[in-house]
Amino acid sequence: MKFNVFTEMEYIVKSASTLILNVNALHTAHQKVLTEEFTVSPNIITEELPATAGENRMVRFEVTNPGIIKVAYKATVDNSFKTVDFQGQYEMPVAQFDHTIIPYLYPSRYCQSDKLYRLANDMFGNIVNPFTKVIAITDWIYWHVEYLSGSTNSETSAFDTVTERQGVCRDFAHLGIALCRALTIPARYFTGYAYQLVPPDFHACFEAYINGEWILFDATKLVPLNGMVKIATGRDAADTAIANIFGDVELRTIVVSCELAEEAFEPLKYGHVDYKGIAYL
């Protein structure tokens, strides 16, 4: 499925500053970036940084003079996924995990799985099938946490969300990750462009590692699961922030869009009795 993605951000720079942006579509085996363009106006030299935690394509540039700058990124992305059948499956033992998976079992800054161990096991510990277990987690978050714009901030954690029962996509993702890790299911944060998201914005959800596959879940249920264009994955939002700013800089405006580049599209969302998940690689 091909998508056209676009973002434009305008910043007021008040002193010499460095910006590290994370808006480029990721290159993966199942996500091909066909065309792309990253521009800064006025013209500034940029460099793409190699990923060090999780997967991302961060771009760094320095602004030496105060003023207004505009950053724009547009791309056409050919995205695909595979369907994985989890009927009759059992959890994979930790002893069989590849070493690269282990960090996604640990508590992290926004996903304090150690604090949610008792809650997670009381509510979901009796579910044998790991896929239906994560479906139960996402359904519980959807029904028990209110999606409320502006209700949280950059310091809100999964523990805060389960206590306050409100949040946005970032908070829904963090809570899903924390509950999965508390149940010994590796999970990681996913940020990307999302087709049919209203209002248009960057979107956050999560992937759970189930029997050798990273499977996508979205507790907000706001967009089709097959309408995502991956920007980055990591332990939580700290690894995948759209912007890291060093200096006196203020975001003035932001525009985000994700549109079909071809007509045929059949939206996919999970139901509570489904056994088939989708994996983006």
N, C-alpha and C positions, 0 to 999 in steps of 0.2 A: 504494500500500500504506500503510495507516494503522498507526501505532505509538503506544503510550503510553510515554513516557519519564519517569523520575523519578530524582532524586538528593537525598540529605539528608546534610549535613555538620555535625558538631558540633565547635566550636573552644573551646579554653580561652584566653581573652585575659588576658594578665598585665599589660599596660599599654596606654595609648592607642595605637591602631593603625588602619591603613587596609588594607582587603582589596579586591582586584580579582579577581572571579571570572569564569570563562569557561565557563559550563555551559548557556547558553541555546541552544536549537536555532536554526540559522541560517535566515534568510528568503532563499530563492532562487527562480528561475523554476520549479524542479522540486521544491521543498520548501516546502510551505505549513504554517505553524504555525496550527492551527485554534483551539486554546485553550492558554493557558499561565498559570502563576502562579509568581512568584518572591517568597518571603517570608523575612524575617529575624526571629528571635525571641530576645530582646525586640524590639519594633518599632523599626526604624531606617530612616531615609530613605535610599533608594538612587538612583543615577543610571546610565543606560546610556551608555557612551562610544562615540563614533563610531570605526569601524575606521580604523587608520592603516597597518597592515602586514598584508597578507593579508586574510582575511575573518573577522570574529568579532563577537560581541555582548557585550562585557565590561561587567560591572556593578560599580560602585565604591560603597563605603560606609565610613563612619568609625565606629569603636567608641571611645567616650571613657572608659568605665569598665571596669575589670577584671571578669571573670566568664565565664560560659559562654554562648555564642550558638549558635543552630541556624539553618542556612540550608537552605531546601528549594526545589526547582524541579520542577514537573511540567508536562507538555504532551502534547497529542495532535497528532501531526504526520502530514500526508498527503504521502508521499514517492514520487517516481517517477523513472525513469531511461529513457534510450533506449539501444538496442543499435546499435553501430557496427561495420560489417564492414570489416576491414583486410586482407582477402585481396588479394595482389598489390600491396600498397602499398610506397612508398619513403619515406625520411625527408624531411621538409620542410626546405629550406635555412634557415639562421638569418636570412638576408636577408629572408625572408618573414614572420618572427615579428612580431606586434604588439609595441609597445614595453612593454606591460604584462607580457609573457611573459619578457622578457629577464632580469629579476632571478632567475628560477628556473633559470637556467643557471649562475649563479655559485656558487662555494663559499660555505658559510655556517658558522656556529659549530659545529654538530654534523655537518655534511655536507661533509667536506673532499674534494671531488671532485678537486681538483688533486693530492692525494696518492694517489689511486686510479686515475689515468689509465692507467698501464701495465697494472695488473691487469685493469681493465675491458676494455681493448682486446685484451689477450691472450686473455681468456676469451669475450668476446661481440662483438668488433669485426668478425668475419667474417659475422655474421648480417645479412642485408639488410633484411628486413621489420622495421620498428621495433616493431610490436606483439609479434611473436614474440621479438624481442630482449629486451623487458621481461619477457615470460613466462619466458624463460630465466634472467633475473636473479632473479626471484622464486622460481623452482624451485631455483636454486643456493643462495639464502639458506635456503630451507626445509630443504634436505637437508644443508647444511654448517654451519649455525649452530644450536646447541641452544637451544631455548626453555626458560629456567631462571629462575623467579621469584626476585627478590632478588639476582641475579648482577651487576647494574649499578646505577649511581646517576645523579644529575642531571648529572654531568660526563662521562659516557660518550659518546663520539663514534662516528661510523661507522668511523673508522680503528681505534679500540679494538675495536669489534665484529668487524671482519674479522680482527683479530689474535688476539683471545681466543676467537672462535667460540662465543659464548654471549650471551644477552640476552633482553629482553622485547619486546613489540610496538613500543614506542618505538624500540628499537635496530634491529629488523628494518626499520622504516620509514626510519630515517635511512640505513641502509646501501643500501637500494633507491634512495633519492633520490640519494645520492652516486654510485652506479654509473651511474645514468641520466645525471646531469649530466656525468660524465666521458666519456660517449658522445655528448654534445651533444643530449641529450633533456631538455627542461625537466621538472622534477619538483617537487612540493610536498607538504608534510606535511598529513595529514588526521586530525583527531581527532573522535570522535563516540560516540554510544550505539550498541551493537551487539546485535542480536537473537541469542540462543542462545550468547552468550559465557559460558564457564564457567571460573572463577567470574565472576559479573557485575561489570563494571568499565567505566570509560571505555576506549575502544579506539583504537589508532593504526594507520594504514596510509598509503598514499601514492597520489597521482595523477600520471600522466605525460602530458605534452602531446604528442599524436600526431596529426599532420595536422589541426590545428585543433580538437581535442577533448581535454578533460581526462578521462582514462580511469582508473578506480579499480583498484588492485592491493593485495593483502594477502599478504605473504610468510609470515605466520604460518599462514594457511589455517585459522584457528580459527572463522571465522563466515562465513555466506553473504554474498556481495558485495552482494546486494540487500536485506540486513537492516541497513543502516547509516542512522543519522540524523546528519547532519552538524552539528557544533558549530562547527568553525573549520578554516580552511586557512591555511598560511603557509610561510615558507622552511624552517622546522624547528620543533622543540618550543619554542624560545625565543619564537616568535610566537604560539603556540597553547596556552600553559600553562593548565591548569585553574584554578590559583590563583596569584596574585602577592600576597605578604603583606609589609607594611611595618610592623614592630613585633614585639613579643614575643608570638607566637601559636603555639599547638600544636594540630595536628589530632588530635582525640580519636577520632572514628568517621566512617566514610563508608559510604553505601549507594547503589548504582547499579542501575537496572533498565531494561530495554527489552522491552516485551511487545507482541504483536499486538493491535491494536484491531479487527481483523476476521479471519475464520477462514482464508480462502484464502491459501496461501503456498507457492510452489515455489522452494526454495533454488537459488541460482546460484553456481557456482564455475568458474574457468577450468581447462581441461586443457591439457597441453603442446602439443597440435596445434590448439587453437582459434584462430580468426581474428576472433572477435567479442568485443568488449569492451563494458563498460557505462559510460555517462557520466552523472554527476550534475552538475547545473549550479547 
